[in-house]
C-alpha cells in the first residue's frame, strides 16, 4: 500500500484531544486520522451518520411531544382547579381571616409533604393521570398491570 504524506494544522484543543486518545488506546496519530478520514469519506459512513441523527431526532421529537402533553395536562389542571376554587370558595369575613390563613398554611404544609412522598417514590401524577385516561391494551382489557406497576394510591 502506497502512502501519501500531508501536513495538517489543528486547533490546539483538537490536537490535545487527539494526543489523549492516541495515548489511551496505544495508537499512532496517523492511524487515528486515517481512520477518521476514511469514515468521513465513506458513503456508508454518511448513511450511518444520517441514520444516527434521524434516530436521535425521532427520540427528541418523542420527548418533546411528551413534554407538550404533560405541560397541557398541567395547565388544564391548574386552570380547572383555580376556576373551581374561585367558584366554590366564598369570601371570608375579616374576623375569621387569621384562622383561615392558619388553616391554609396547615393544608399547604400537608400538600407539600404529600408531594415530597410522591416524588420520593418516583411517581408522576401526570403519568398516572395519562395511564388512567389512555390505558394500555392490557389494562384496558383487564389483564395484569403493565410493567409490574400497581394502580396509583389515593393519598
C-alpha positions, 0 to 999 in steps of 0.5 A: 500500500502506497502512502501519501504524506500531508501536513495538517494544522489543528486547533490546539484543543483538537490536537490535545484531544487527539494526543489523549486518545492516541495515548489511551488506546496505544495508537499512532496519530496517523492511524487515528486520522486515517481512520477518521478520514476514511469514515468521513469519506465513506458513503456508508459512513454518511448513511450511518451518520444520517441514520444516527441523527434521524434516530436521535431526532425521532427520540427528541421529537418523542420527548418533546411531544411528551413534554407538550402533553404533560405541560397541557395536562398541567395547565388544564389542571391548574386552570380547572382547579383555580376556576373551581376554587374561585367558584366554590370558595366564598369570601371570608369575613375579616374576623375569621381571616387569621384562622383561615390563613392558619388553616391554609398554611396547615393544608399547604404544609400537608400538600407539600409533604404529600408531594415530597412522598410522591416524588420520593417514590418516583411517581408522576401524577401526570403519568398516572393521570395519562395511564388512567385516561389512555390505558394500555391494551392490557389494562384496558382489557383487564389483564395484569398491570403493565410493567409490574406497576400497581394502580396509583394510591389515593393519598 
